[in-house]
Each structure stands twice: as structure tokens, then as C-alpha cells.
Amino acid sequence: MEIVLSGIRPTGNLHLGNYFGAVRSFVKLQHDYRCYFFIADWHSLTTHPRPENIRQSVKTILAEYLACGIDPEVATIYVQSDLTETLELYLYMNMNAYLGELQRVTSFKEKARKQPDNINAGLLTYPCLMAADILIHRAHYVPVGKDQEQNMEMARKFARRFNIMYEREFFPEPASFHLSEKAVKVPGLNGSGKMGKSDGNAIYLTDDEKTIKRKIMRAVTDTGPQEPNSAKPEAVANLFALLELVSERDTYDCFNEQYNLCNIRYGDLKKQLAYDVNLFCAPIRERILEISSNSAQLERVARRGLEKARAGASKTIKEVREILGFRS
């Protein structure tokens, strides 16, 4: 069975964008592929988080994965920093990566522009660690968004370069994986862009009913349509996009008709959207709180996931060492 790998950085709670954009797909994928899902706590070190924040965030993401339906008996869920074999492969990827190609990576240039006082080596070699995460399992597919496509190309390049340098067809070249032709983009509440933590426009799976309502009622709109069947401005289109994700089709059609007839009342739309978002999040939120309170269960899941991940990773490292000429 072909291998799929995906990871998420523990930088806070999962939000609706994470769920509809990725996690919902993971739940489906786990039954059709050999899936590895990891919590990328090493990657988060480029922003220098506090130790207590890392520990809490790892626990939170793990609980949210389980609450959303990822089954640790079917898929492999592990914490990146537990699988130390990845670090050794990261070293080898670094040795075969060149400064010029790393400096040309768009995400590195963007981060360097935004944080000129923190251009660290981890940012520069991010593609090498990402490649090591993937190649340690010899993964065939990696679910990624467009923002990670260049890093995926680097992972393929590193795999190909290793195979050519050592004259072995050892690493498969991992392909970007899309569950459907059209990726789901969950909009934020600030009138533009997608939902995200850094933009402060996200609804988290753990938000309570009052918080959800407050966020949605503050969402950006306009003065309303002036002509029948007019195009929706981005901020309004975003609310309708959220409505389409969480509400019944009849509800969406009703408000869409009101908009087209210039009878829309945004207050009513927001109240309905808040109600439907809470209805969607409530069962997930309850499971997250229940699972988070059971530290022993979370530890068992992480430990079992590490055992499963290490079985293949240790074999990969043993063979890589032999190829390179090191004692295994």
C-alpha cells in the first residue's frame, strides 16, 4: 500500500481552515493508504517558542487529531521530535543541499523579509528537514497546499540527487497529493484572504458558542447590494463560503436568494452562520476537551505512534548508512 505523510506545526489550536483544508481529508485517507501524521515541533523552533508552549501545543494538536477522527489503530500519529532518526537523515540532506538553491526558496525569502532580525539556519534549511520528514518513511504522497509546492520540489530534488550520487534507486520521488481537483479554501473573517492563526481571523475548533458568535458578528461586510444579482464583494463572498461549508443547502440558497433580490440582512445571515458553525464545532469541541483531560491516553497514543514510525525509519537509516559507507 502506498505511503502518505503529512505534518502540522504545533503553533496553536486547529481552526476551521485546518479542518476543511486538511484534517477532514486525513480522516478519509487513513483507510485507503498507509498514513503517517506527525506533529512538527522541530519546525516550530525557527520562531523560538517557549518550552511550555511547545509541550502544550503538542498535546493540544494530538487531542484535536484524535477528536477529528484520525484513528491511531489505523494511521500512525507521532511527534516529530520523538523520531530522532529524522535528524540523522536531515544531516545527510544538508550535506547534499547547496546554499544558492536554498536561498532561492520563496518561503525563505519571504520569512527573511518579514523577520530580518531572525534569519536563522533553520529557516534556510527548512526544505532539508521537510525532505527528511518525508524520505525517512520513503513516502509516495504528501498532502500540501500551493505554498509548500516549492518545498515539495526540493524534496524530490534531494531524493533524485541522492539516488544519482550513490547510484541507487533508493528514495521514491514524493508527489504532492490532492484529494480533489479543487482544494478547499476556507476564508477568514476579516474580509480577505484565507483563515489563519497569524492573521487573527480564525474560528478554532475549541471556541465556545459565545466566542464563535462574537467573532462572526464582527465579520466584515458592506452596505448591501444595490442591484439584483450583483456580484458579491470578497468580504460578503467569504461569509457565503463559510455558510456553504457548515449549513444546510436550503439555508445557503435562502440567503443567496435574499442577496440576489437586494433583501439581505447581514445580521440575520451572521446569526444563522454563528448557530451553524457552533452546531458543527460542538461535538468536536466536546471530544477535544474529553481527550485532552486524559494525559495517559495521549501518552499511549504518542508512544505507540513512535513505535510504528520507528519500525520503518530505523530500517531507512540503516540502509542509508550502508549506502554512504558508515557503520550501521
C-alpha positions in Angstrom: 0.0 0.0 0.0 1.3 3.4 -0.9 2.5 5.7 1.9 1.0 9.2 2.6 2.7 11.5 5.1 1.6 14.9 6.4 2.6 17.1 9.3 1.3 20.2 11.1 3.3 22.6 13.2 2.1 22.9 16.8 1.6 26.7 16.8 -1.8 26.7 18.4 -5.2 25.2 18.1 -6.7 23.8 14.9 -9.2 26.1 13.2 -11.9 25.5 10.6 -9.4 26.2 7.8 -7.2 23.3 9.1 -10.2 21.0 9.3 -11.7 21.6 5.9 -8.4 22.2 4.2 -6.6 19.1 5.5 -7.8 17.2 8.6 -11.1 16.1 7.0 -9.1 14.7 4.1 -6.7 12.8 6.5 -9.7 11.0 8.1 -10.7 9.7 4.7 -7.1 8.9 3.5 -6.2 6.8 6.5 -8.5 3.9 5.3 -7.0 3.8 1.8 -3.3 4.4 2.3 -0.6 3.8 4.9 -0.8 7.2 6.6 1.8 8.9 8.8 0.6 12.1 10.5 3.2 13.9 12.7 3.3 17.0 14.9 6.1 19.1 13.5 7.5 20.5 16.7 11.1 20.8 15.4 9.9 23.0 12.6 8.3 25.4 15.2 11.8 26.1 16.6 12.5 28.7 13.9 10.2 31.1 15.8 11.8 30.3 19.2 8.7 29.3 21.2 8.8 28.8 25.0 9.3 25.1 26.1 5.9 25.1 27.9 4.2 26.4 24.8 5.7 23.5 22.7 4.6 20.9 25.2 1.1 22.3 25.5 0.7 22.7 21.8 1.8 19.2 21.0 -0.7 17.8 23.5 -3.4 20.1 22.0 -2.8 19.1 18.4 -2.7 15.4 19.3 -6.0 15.6 21.1 -7.5 17.5 18.2 -6.3 15.0 15.6 -8.0 12.2 17.6 -11.2 14.2 18.2 -11.5 14.9 14.4 -11.4 11.2 13.7 -7.9 10.1 13.0 -7.7 6.6 14.3 -4.3 5.7 15.9 -5.1 2.0 15.3 -5.3 2.6 11.6 -2.9 5.5 10.9 0.4 6.3 12.6 0.4 9.5 14.6 3.7 10.6 16.2 5.6 13.6 17.5 8.4 14.7 15.2 11.0 15.2 17.9 10.4 11.7 19.2 11.7 10.2 15.9 15.4 11.0 16.2 16.2 9.1 13.0 14.8 12.0 11.1 17.7 14.2 12.5 20.3 12.0 11.0 18.7 12.0 7.6 18.3 15.8 7.9 22.1 15.9 8.3 22.6 13.9 5.1 20.1 16.1 3.2 22.0 19.2 4.4 25.3 17.8 3.1 23.8 17.4 -0.4 22.0 20.8 -0.5 23.6 23.9 -1.9 23.5 27.4 -0.5 22.3 29.0 -3.7 19.3 26.8 -4.2 18.2 27.1 -0.5 18.5 30.9 -0.7 16.2 31.0 -3.8 13.3 29.2 -2.0 10.4 31.6 -2.0 9.3 30.8 1.6 12.8 31.5 2.9 13.0 34.9 1.1 9.5 35.8 2.4 10.4 34.9 6.0 13.7 36.7 5.8 11.9 39.8 4.6 9.3 39.7 7.4 11.7 38.9 10.2 15.1 40.4 9.2 16.4 40.0 12.8 15.7 36.3 12.9 17.1 34.8 9.7 18.4 31.6 11.2 19.9 28.5 9.7 16.7 26.5 10.4 14.8 28.8 8.1 17.4 28.3 5.4 17.4 24.5 5.7 13.7 24.1 6.2 13.4 22.2 2.9 16.1 19.8 4.1 14.2 19.0 7.3 10.9 18.7 5.4 12.6 16.3 2.9 13.9 14.3 5.8 10.4 14.0 7.3 9.1 12.7 4.0 12.0 10.5 2.9 12.6 8.8 6.3 9.3 6.9 5.5 10.0 6.8 1.8 6.6 8.4 1.4 4.9 8.4 -2.0 2.5 11.2 -1.5 2.3 14.3 0.7 -0.9 16.4 1.0 0.2 20.1 0.7 -1.1 23.4 -0.3 0.3 25.6 -3.0 2.5 27.4 -0.5 4.5 24.2 0.1 4.8 23.1 -3.5 8.3 24.5 -3.9 9.5 22.7 -0.8 8.0 19.5 -2.3 10.0 20.1 -5.5 13.1 20.4 -3.3 12.3 17.1 -1.6 12.0 15.5 -5.0 15.3 17.1 -6.0 17.1 15.8 -2.9 15.7 12.3 -3.4 16.8 12.3 -7.0 20.2 13.7 -6.2 20.8 11.0 -3.5 19.8 8.3 -6.0 22.1 9.6 -8.7 25.1 10.3 -6.4 25.1 6.9 -4.9 23.8 5.0 -8.0 20.8 3.5 -6.2 17.1 3.8 -6.8 16.6 4.1 -3.1 14.2 7.1 -2.4 11.0 7.4 -4.3 10.3 11.0 -5.5 7.3 12.1 -3.4 4.4 13.6 -5.2 2.1 16.4 -3.9 -1.3 14.9 -3.1 -4.7 16.5 -3.6 -7.8 14.7 -2.6 -9.9 16.6 -5.1 -9.2 18.7 -8.1 -10.2 21.8 -6.3 -8.6 22.5 -2.9 -10.9 23.8 -0.2 -10.0 27.3 0.8 -11.7 28.4 4.0 -11.9 32.3 4.1 -11.1 34.3 7.2 -13.4 36.8 8.9 -11.5 40.0 8.2 -12.8 40.5 4.6 -9.9 39.0 2.6 -7.5 36.0 2.5 -7.8 32.6 3.9 -8.4 31.7 7.6 -5.2 31.6 9.6 -3.7 31.9 13.0 -1.3 34.7 12.2 -4.0 36.9 10.7 -6.3 36.7 13.7 -9.3 35.8 11.5 -9.8 32.2 12.5 -12.6 30.2 14.2 -11.0 27.5 16.3 -12.4 24.1 16.8 -12.3 24.7 20.6 -14.0 28.1 20.5 -17.2 28.1 22.6 -20.6 29.2 21.4 -20.2 32.8 22.7 -16.7 33.2 21.2 -17.9 31.9 17.8 -20.9 34.3 17.8 -18.8 37.2 18.8 -16.2 36.6 16.0 -18.8 36.1 13.3 -20.9 39.1 14.3 -17.8 41.2 13.9 -17.0 39.9 10.5 -16.6 42.5 7.7 -19.5 43.1 5.3 -20.6 46.0 3.2 -23.8 48.2 2.9 -25.6 45.6 0.9 -26.3 45.0 -2.9 -27.7 47.9 -4.8 -28.7 46.0 -7.9 -30.3 42.5 -8.2 -28.0 39.6 -9.0 -24.9 41.7 -8.5 -21.5 40.1 -7.7 -20.6 39.7 -4.1 -17.6 41.7 -2.8 -14.9 39.5 -1.3 -15.9 40.0 2.4 -19.5 39.0 1.7 -18.5 36.1 -0.5 -16.3 34.9 2.4 -19.4 34.6 4.6 -21.3 32.8 2.0 -18.4 30.4 1.5 -18.5 29.6 5.2 -22.2 29.2 5.1 -21.8 26.7 2.2 -19.4 24.6 4.3 -21.4 24.3 7.5 -25.0 25.0 6.7 -27.8 23.0 5.0 -28.1 23.7 1.3 -31.6 25.2 1.8 -30.2 27.7 4.3 -27.5 28.8 1.8 -30.0 29.1 -1.0 -32.3 31.1 1.1 -29.7 33.8 1.9 -28.3 33.7 -1.6 -31.8 34.5 -3.0 -32.2 37.3 -0.5 -28.9 38.7 -1.6 -29.8 38.5 -5.3 -33.1 40.3 -4.6 -31.4 43.0 -2.5 -33.3 41.9 0.6 -30.3 40.6 2.5 -30.0 41.4 6.2 -26.4 40.7 7.2 -27.3 40.5 10.9 -29.6 37.6 10.2 -27.1 35.9 8.0 -24.4 36.2 10.7 -26.7 34.9 13.4 -27.5 31.8 11.3 -23.9 31.3 10.4 -22.8 31.5 14.1 -25.5 29.0 15.0 -24.5 26.6 12.3 -20.7 26.9 13.0 -21.3 26.1 16.6 -23.6 23.2 15.7 -20.7 21.8 13.6 -17.9 22.5 16.1 -19.8 21.4 19.3 -19.3 17.6 19.1 -15.6 18.0 18.0 -15.1 20.6 20.8 -16.6 18.1 23.4 -14.3 15.3 22.2 -11.2 17.6 22.3 -12.0 18.5 25.9 -12.6 14.9 26.9 -9.4 13.6 25.2 -7.2 16.5 26.5 -8.1 15.6 30.0 -6.7 12.1 29.6 -3.0 12.6 29.6 -2.3 8.9 29.9 -4.3 8.2 26.8 -2.4 10.8 24.8 0.9 9.4 26.0 -0.1 5.9 25.0 -1.1 7.2 21.5 2.2 9.1 21.1 4.3 6.2 22.3 2.5 3.6 20.1 2.8 6.0 17.1 6.5 6.3 17.7 6.9 2.6 17.7 5.1 2.3 14.4 7.0 5.2 12.9 10.4 4.0 14.1 10.0 0.5 12.6 10.4 1.9 9.1 12.5 4.9 9.9 15.3 2.8 11.6 15.4 0.5 8.5 15.7 3.5 6.2 18.6 4.9 8.3 20.4 1.6 8.5 20.3 1.3 4.7 21.3 4.9 4.1 24.3 4.5 6.4 25.4 1.4 4.5 25.0 3.2 1.2 27.1 6.2 2.5 29.8 3.9 3.8 29.1 4.3 7.5 28.9 1.5 10.0 25.3 0.6 10.9 
